[in-house]
Amino acid sequence: MSDKRQSRLAPRERGRRLRLRVAQPAGSTEPAQPADGALESTDPAARHSRAYVWLLVGIRYVLPVVVTVCGLVFMALGGETDLEGGASLVSAGLAIYFLNWLYRIGVQGDRERDSEEAARDYFARHGRWPS
């Protein structure tokens, strides 16, 4: 058996998602089915997380592309002043993208520190390093 099965931690603390099951009528011979699909559409937290993901994708990728493309269009269709304005829009779009990239790198380091701290706490409680 793996270390995770031998540990006494709750599934959520081991990083596993808890599964909800539909109530089974008394005397039924069929096993209870997971309610993941049924609860997903009505759960406000799930709807919020989907909206959050779309917002992140929009800010991380769509916004910089739109700003950069607008700058390229200004550069292609205008005179000398529009060329400079378009170049500033292109650089603003690239700056948005690279600031998002730097933020993601910083957050990733925080996650790695948190997981390292959780592993050290596990080691302190159980006397062995989690696998």
C-alpha positions, 0 to 999 in steps of 0.5 A, spaced: 500 500 500 502 507 498 503 511 504 497 515 502 493 509 504 496 508 510 496 515 513 490 517 517 489 524 514 482 525 511 482 525 504 481 532 503 488 533 507 491 528 502 489 532 496 484 528 494 477 531 492 471 528 497 466 525 492 458 526 494 454 521 493 446 521 492 442 518 497 440 511 496 433 509 497 432 503 502 432 496 500 435 499 493 440 494 490 443 499 485 450 502 488 449 510 489 451 514 483 456 520 484 452 527 484 458 531 481 455 532 475 448 533 478 451 538 483 455 542 478 450 546 474 446 548 480 452 549 485 454 557 486 461 556 487 462 552 481 459 557 477 463 562 480 469 558 479 468 557 471 466 565 471 473 566 475 477 562 470 474 566 464 476 572 467 483 570 468 483 567 461 481 574 458 486 578 463 492 574 461 491 572 454 485 576 450 486 583 453 494 583 451 492 580 444 487 585 443 491 591 445 497 589 441 492 588 435 489 595 435 496 597 436 498 594 429 492 596 426 494 603 428 501 602 425 498 599 418 493 604 417 496 611 419 501 616 418 507 617 422 504 620 428 499 613 428 505 609 427 508 612 434 501 611 437 501 604 435 508 602 437 506 605 444 499 600 444 503 594 442 508 595 447 502 596 452 499 590 450 506 586 451 507 590 458 500 587 460 502 580 458 509 580 461 506 583 468 501 577 468 507 572 467 511 575 472 505 575 477 504 568 475 511 566 477 510 569 483 504 566 485 507 559 483 513 560 488 508 562 494 504 555 492 511 551 492 513 554 499 506 552 502 506 545 499 513 545 502 511 547 509 505 542 509 510 537 507 514 539 513 508 539 518 506 532 515 513 530 517 513 533 524 506 529 525 508 522 522 516 522 522 516 520 515 516 525 508 510 524 504 510 521 498 
